[in-house]
Amino acid sequence: MVNTEIPKNYTASPSSYGGTPHLTINHDATVDLDSSNAFEGPEKLLEVWFSASASSLPQASAPAGLKVVPAQTWKEMLDLVNCKVLSVVESESVDAYLLSESSMFVFPHKLILKTCGTTTLLCGLPRILEIAALVAGFPHTVADAMAGIGTAARPYRVFYSRKNFLFPDRQRGPHRSWRDEVKSLDRLFLGGSAYVIGKLNGEHWYLYLTEPNTILTPPSTPDRRETETKVLDLPTSRASLNSCIESCEDDDETLELLMTDLDPSNAQQFYLDYASAVAEGRFYDRAHEARVDARQATGKLGHLSNIANKVVTNGHLKTIDEVDVFSNTSSDPNDLICSDLEHESYPEELATEGHTLGTVVSETSGLADVYPTSKYPDARIDAYLFTPCGFSANGVIPTPNGKDATHYFTVHVTPEPNCSYASFETNVPSKQTGRETNDVIEQVVRIFKPGRFSVTFFEGNSSADDEVNHVSSGHHMARKDTRMDTISGYRRVDRIVHDFDGYDLVFKYFEKLDYGGGGLRIGEKDF
């Protein structure tokens, strides 16, 4: 059933509902949005951690960490990135921002920013460091004036990653090449490491990361040495990156699926015209069901009209056959229908882009079933369908027992056949879902049926100092890695597993069994 109203617990201001995420919609930003130029689906993904966990914030910082930062401040930062906030789902543990180009998640101790198209994500990074220092109170230092800021918080660590672009020649600012992106990051951080994972002449993935307790690049550092990008192409063995990375949170894991060449019949559900037709059908199905219920009700009432009505008068039963309960209606019970519903006008929200059709698509496509409300009753999905096509959704997933941290998932779809792409990312721990990671991958892949896709999976392991636990963790990852090799209808083409000192990374690339392929795309031709 389609409900075109915003739920009562969704408000335009902070909610008093404890533990329940709530939604704020920026109606101004949704005016005249058009996704027809959002051709570059693969996103740039930035994670900036200012402490190892939400429970270990520095004493000097605000008790709520980054969550103390007003939404308006984040919106102004996003102007530097060239994207707008569409809506916000707020919860105790995380605020999820749905953007005109992808998503942002603000936790007390870290920020995740993911943007697609020709956005200039790294242009917002200096401002993020400044906000963390001046507004959230994280320990800070004098920054490089070249970056346009005077103060910058010292991050615990930084991750930046992306898939190879489909149209790299159309990118702007520091994103015109991976080398330019690395230079931009080196300008801010000392000791960063850069990697490319996968085949340079095929699907590959770039990663830049810093060590724990990241050191900011001192102002006016002369002759900075450019960080060399290391090519990691070890398909059947583990490789140590020799990075001293600590496991930051219990059950810390992130799964990302990057899918291209979507099946056209599956991609069409992310077009506005198609989704509107589906919504219209569901709307009139609801009306039809109401009519049927009304007919059944009138049939029962008509049966009662054939029974002689008896009332008590002065203590005696009196038959009143002359009373006609249908005297003011048609003699045909089928005409007694809820006229208000029969003449209900078709809601405009079901024919135009926005959150209402976004909700319809998340339900009909099956995305809402990845983490169903039957198991996660407090979960909230904030979805948006664009004109003429394109889809974005953020999911905020509190743990069922309400005792652990809130997690997220995010989905973004560019369905045009010449550049079709979809991404799915989540940090909901498999231990919490009771499902294998492979099951989640299978479910998402069935929704989109891509011709090819890559999987990146980060999972925290025990400290290297704990030899027994470290070996146990390695065996656990090896078993999980093996199970992730088999996806129904696909063959694994590439497999790379890396053992960090504190984290394990799995990268895999799959192609459909009947995938016809095609020529190399621009983003796969050179490094």
Secondary structure, 3 states (H helix, E strand, C coil): CCCCCCCCCCCCCCCCCCCCCEEEECCHHHCCCCHHHCCCCCCEEEEEECCCCHHHCCCCCCCCHHHHCCHHHHHHHHHHHCCCEEEEEECCCCEEEEECCEEEEECCCEEEEEECCCCCHHHHHHHHHHHHHHCCCCCEEECCHHHCCCEEECCCEEEEEEECCCCHHHCCHHHHCHHHHHHHHHCCEECCEEEEEECCCCCEEEEEECCCCCEECCCCCCCCCCCCEEEECCCCCEEECCCCCCCCCCCCEEEEEEEEEECHHHHHHHEHHHHHHHHHHHHHHHHHHHHHHHHHHHHHHHHHHCCCCEEEECCEEEECCCCCCCCCCCCCHHHCCCHHHHCCCCCHHHCCCEHHHHHHHHHHHCHHHCCCCCCCCCCEEEEEECCCECEEEEEEECCCCCCCCCEEEEEEEECCCCCCEEEEEECCCHHHHCCCHHHHHHHHHHHHCEEEEEEEEEEECCCCCCHHHHHHHHHHHHHHHHHCCCCCCEEEEEEEEEECCCEEEEEEEEEECCCCCCCCCHHHCCC
